[in-house]
Amino acid sequence: SSSSSSSSPTAMADVDDEQLTAAEIRARIAEQVAMIGTLQEEAVTADRDIAEASERQRLRRELDEKRSMVANFGALVRHKQSYRRKIDADVASGPGAPDDLSLLPPTKKKRAPSSSLAKSTISYASDVVKREYVWEVQGLSWLEQQLTQEGRECTNSEIFEVDRTDECSTYMLAFSPRGGSLKHDADDDFMYFDDDLAGTLALIRRADSYGTSLCYRFFLRDASGEFQPLGEPTRVAVAALDSADDIESFVGGPDLETESKGLFGLSFDALLGSEWVTDDAICFKVCIEEAVMMQHPDSSSQIRVGKTDVVYEHK
């Protein structure tokens, strides 16, 4: 009958339990006890993993400190070695220096006439890595209601890499249908930004302290299947934070800084009936060019990212 077919799983489970023998009930209790024991062991393992991760984080900070000390001592040693060479050449004061160093004739080293510098080139794009990423959101007309169930105002893509030489060169996309909060609650490493930040579409970079240089541009797929640009390319230098111990997520998007929200200025209701939605799905593409920073200002007095190439003229 219709009443029996609509019985809830809980009600059916109660009926099953009532039909069990005492031995069968004891067996099920034993299963639950065993499951509790397994979950307790997994909880202990998770606590141990957290402790180990915290220790690795502490050790990374200690390693950063030691690297900074090595750089500072290296500079001091080079300075002292240079000073020693000047003493040996009698051009700097030492315990056995002559009374008047200015009376000593300067000595020049003669360079072998084998070659001379003819041309030098410095490039600021040699380390730029390019990447494209496509993300499709299906069931768009249900998105608002499902996000309400999830307790958030945006959905997010999977995490993707740009420059594989830098573990922080990873990104995700976030889409908020009404231009609301971008706090996706999907991964803590991509949540280090202002709680009040709001927008429709955003590119989020993993939290970092070293900074980066990047250029990004969004595209939307139209009814013909072609991707059309959503605004102009955005090129930005993400500055390093004051301390390598501080981290922050870069967030960029077409309407983050505007009071009016929406893709191409469309409300979400208008977007649903537009050429940008086909079969209740919307498809985004982002093109990223990035030159990652592998040094932090804390660890070096100077940072130079240009790559120099030289050409010599042989004589």
Buried (B, 14 or more C-beta within 10 A) or exposed (E): EEEEEEEEEEEEEEEEEEEEEEEEEEEEEEEEEEEEEEEEEEEEEEEEEEEEEEEEEEEEEEEBBEBBEEBEEEEEEEEEEEEEEBBEEBBBEEEEEEEEEEEEEEEEEEEEEEEEEEEEEEEEEEBBBEBEBBBEBEEBEEBBEEBEEEEBBBBBBEBBBBBEEBEBBBBBBBBBBBBBBBBBEBBEBBBBBEEEBBBBBBBBBBBBBBBBBBBBBBBBBBEEEEBBEBBEEBEEEBEBBEEBEEBBBBBBBBBBEEEEBBBBEBBBEEBBEBEBBBEEBBBBBBBBBBBBBEBBBBBBEEBEBEEEEEEEEEE
